[in-house]
Amino acid sequence: MTFGTTTLTRRSIGAAALGAGLAAMRPAAAQSGFPSRNFRVVIPTGQGGGADRLARSFDDGWTKHLNGRQFEYEFFPGAAGQVGYELFVSRRDADAHHLLFGNMGPEMIMYALQRPRFRFPEDLTYFCRIDVDDSCVFVRANSPFRRIEDVVAEAKRRPLNVATSRIPHPASIGILALGEHQNARFNLVPYGGGNPTLVAVLNGEADIGVLPIALAVQQGERMRTLGVFNRENILAAKTDNAPPINAVFGSNIPDLYSSRAWAIHTRAIDRYPDRFRVLEETSARVFDDPAFRDAYDKQGLPIETIRYGNRATCTEYALGMIDLANRYRAQLSAQR
């Protein structure tokens, strides 16, 4: 049959179908021509920290699906992440070649408490969650505290110094909520990152520490996890069956965990929906790549914490953390 100047035959229809099938098999990036250059990534914490290591364990697998384009990182620690976020939103082009890799939990708490100049989700959208990392209470191996009950009992007698990576953090909320429930006193001391927090606990500068559990588990026998701020300890086998804190004290503290995620300017999604679709589709594929799991494991991170989350999941979590920060605003503000 003929329409205008185009003649369709069985052979041409078959060829067209084959071509469409091959196109569907090609990566979305190859079909769209995006990306056309390397990605520039803002990380709102220091180089060499947990976000840096996790992003690099992920980006090798992602590069395979993005025309071989690489990821170039910039680090802007300061003000609990506010410096990096504001710089990304206001000074980086919204062209989908610029991304942010952040820790949604503490950084959305920062957003709620510090009221920065950007707006979520109007200016920034998380779209690919990498992990779910429960908050925990931990001590050095030779600590006199053997159980979480020992910690609370001592904190009823005197204020305990608690090392944390930053005041606006899910783990910080957890220990303050526990103190409120048990009439125990905890003094948060922010150390500006996970590694300095671990060192402060190891050398006895702080009585106890609160961090995402993966960091404590990485320390092996040097640290002992005493409890988790979640209804279930998914790393029970690696933490000597450290109990859920709510189960010990009959409290109702919400599940508190960190989740690292990739983010993009919201206006880039509006301007370049095809580019954003490529990023969504290709980032999800990385989780099926055994090389990613190997890279994650080589960082000393427990693979049980890998947990993909899409844009909707990320947004729900981020908004929930904002609500949680507002709920505990008085306790967090008193520590600042």
N, C-alpha and C positions, 0 to 999 in steps of 0.2 A: 504494500500500500504506500501511497505517496502523499506527503503533506508539504506543500510548497516545493522547495528545491531539495528536500531531504527524502531519500528512498530507504525504507527499512526492509531488509530481507532477513530470513531466518539466520543466515550467517552473521549479518551485522548485529542482529539482536543478541546472538550468542557471544560475539566478541565484546559487545557492550557489557553484557552480564559478567563475562570473565574479567573485564577491566574493572568493573565495580567491585567484584570479589577480591581482586588483588589489592585494590585501593583500600578496601576495608581491612585487609590483613596488614597493611603498612601502618607504622606508628602514626598516631594523630599528628605528631609534630612534623613528620615528613610530608604529610598531606598539606598541612597549613603553611609550611615555610617558617613557622615560629618554633623556637626562638631563632633570631637572626644573629645573635651575639651572646657572649657569656652573661651569666646572671651576677648581679651585685647584691650581696646579702648583708643586712644590718643585724648584728647580734648585740642586744642591749646589756650584755655582761662582758666580763673580761676574757681575753684570749686564753685558751687552754682549760677553760672550765667545762662543766657538764654539757652546756648547750653547744659549745664549740665541738666537742668530741662526738656528740650525738648527731649533729648536722653533717659532719664529715663521714660518719658511718653510713648515712643515708644517701648522700649526694652522689656517690660513685654509682650506685644502682640507678638513680634517677637520670644521670647523664646519658645512660644507654638509650633512654626513651626520648631524649631531647636533642636530637641531631648532634650528639657528642659535646654539647655546650657545657662548659665548666662553671663552677661556683666560686666567686671571689668574695672574701669575707672582710667586713669592717666591724670593729669592736668598740662599743661606746658604753662602758660601765658608768654608773653614776645615778644617784637619786632613786635607787631601787628599780632601775630600768627606765625611768622617765626620760632621761637624756636621749637614749637610743630611740625610743618610740617617737618623741617629738621631732627628732632629726629626720627619721624615716618619713613620717607623714608630711612634713613641711618642706624638706629639702631634697627628696629623692623623687625622680620622675615617676609618675603613675602610668607606666608603659608596659607593665607585666614582666619586664626584665629586671625589676628591682623587687626584692622580697625581704621579709623580716623573719627571723627564726627566734621565737621567744618561748618563755615558760609561762603559759597562760595563767596558772594559779596565782603565783606571787605578783605577776605583772598586772593582772586585773584587780588584785587587792590594792596595789599601788595606785591604779587608776581611780579607784573609789576613794581612797584616803587623801591623795595629793591633788586631785582634780586638775590634771594637766590640760594643755591647750587643745589636744586632739579629742575627738569624740568616737566612742565605740557604740555600735558598729558602723556609724556613719562614715568614718574615715579609714577604718581598718577592718579587715575580715580575715579570720583564721579559717583555713580550709583543709588542712591535713594534720591530724593529730598523730604523733609517733608513739606515745607511751602513756601508761597510767602508773604512777610511782607513788605509792602510799606514804604518808608522813609517819614518822616513828620517833620514839624516844630511845636514845642509846647512851651507853657509857663505855669507858675504856675497860679493857679486860680485867684489870686489877682493881676496879672500883669496888668500894664497900657495898654499893647498891647492887643487889642480886636480882631483885624483882621490882616491878613498877610500884608495888605497895611500899617498898622501902623508900623510894624516892618521895612519894607523897607523905609518908610519915615524917621524914626529915624536913620536908618543906612546910610542915605544920609547926615545926620547932624554930626554923630559921629560913630566911629567903635563900633559895638556891639560884646560883648563876647558871643560866641556860644559854649555851652557844647556839646561834642560829645564823643562817646565811644572810638574812635581812629581816627586819621587823615585819614588812608586809609579805607574809608567807603563810600558806596553809598550815605548816607545822607550827608556826608561832601562834596562830589562832588555837590550834589544838592544845598546846600546853597551857595557855591562858584560860581556856575553857575548862580544862581539868582543874586548874587551881581554883577557879570560881566555884566549881561543883564541890570540891573537897575542902574549901576554905584553907587552901595551901598557897604559899607565896613563891612565885617564880619571877626572877629578874632576867628579862631577855637582853642578851648582849650580841649585837649584830657584828659579824666578822667579814662581811663583804664577799661571800662566796662559799661554796661547799668545802673546798680543800682547806681554807683557813679555819673553818668551823671544826672540821675533823681534827686538825692540829691542836686547837684549843682544848678539845676534850682529851686527846691523847696525852698532852703534857700537863694535864691537871689544872689548867688555867680556869676552866669551867667545870662545874659539878657534873652536868649532863649536857647532852646535845639533842637538838631536834632537826631533822632533815628528811628528805625523801629516802626511803628505805634502801634503794639501790646503792646509794653512796655508802651507807653503813655496811651493807653486805660486801661491798668491794674490799673492805678492810680486813675481811677474814677473821682470824682469831684475835686480832688486836682490839676489836670492838664487840660489844654485846648488846643486842637489841632487846629492850625490855617490854615494848608494847607498840601497837600500831593504832592509828586513828582511822580505822575502817572496821566494817562488820566482819571482815574475814582477812586473815593474813595469808595471802597467796604465796608468800615466801616462808611459810612456816618451817619447811624442811631445811632452810638455810639460816634460820634464826633461832634454832633450838625451841621451836614452837612458841615464840613470843605471842602473848595473847592480844586480842582486841581489847583496847582500854575500856570501852563501854561495858564489855562483858565482865571485867574485873570490878568496876565501881558502880555498875548500874546507872551510868550516865547516858545521856542522849546526844553526845557530840556528833555532828554530821560527819560523814565520810570526808576525809581531807587528803587530797592527793595532788601532786603536780602532774602536768601534762605539757610536754613540749610540742610545738606545732609551727607549721609554716603559715605565714600571713602575707597579705597583699593589700595594696590600696583598694578601698572599696570603689573608688572612681575608676580604677583600671578595669574592674569587672564590668562596669557600666560602659566604658569606652571600647573595650576589646573583649567581648564575651567569647569569641572563638579562641583567643589566646588563653583565657581563663579555663575554658573547657579542656584545653590541652594540659594545663597544669593539674587540674583535678584528676583527669583520667590517668595521666602518666604517674603521678605521685602514688595513686592507689595501687598501681601495678608493682611498685617496688616491694611491697609487703609479701609478694609471692616469690621474690628472688632469694634463693638460699644464700647468695653472697651478702645480702644485707644482714641476715641473721648472723652469719659468720663474723662480719665486721662489728656488729653490735656486741657479740660475745667476746671478741678480742679486746673490746674496750673495758671488759670486766663487768659489763652490765647484764643483769639476769634477763634472759629472753622471755621470761614469764611476764615482764612488764611491757613488752611490745603490744600495742593495742591501737589499730587504725581507727581514726574517727574522721568523718567527712565534715563538710562545712556546717551542716545543721547540728551535728554532735558538738563541734567546737563552740558554736555560738551559744548553744544551750548551757554548756559548761561555763563559758566565760561570763555570761549573764548571772549564772548561779553564784560564781565567786564574787561578783560585785555585790550581790545581795548579802552574801555571807560577811563580806568586809563591813558593810553598813551595819549589820547585826552586831558585830563585835568592835565597832568603831571606838567605843569608849575605852575598852581594854587595850586596844592597839595604840590609841592616841596617848594613853597614860604611860606607855613604854617608850615613847619617842622623845 
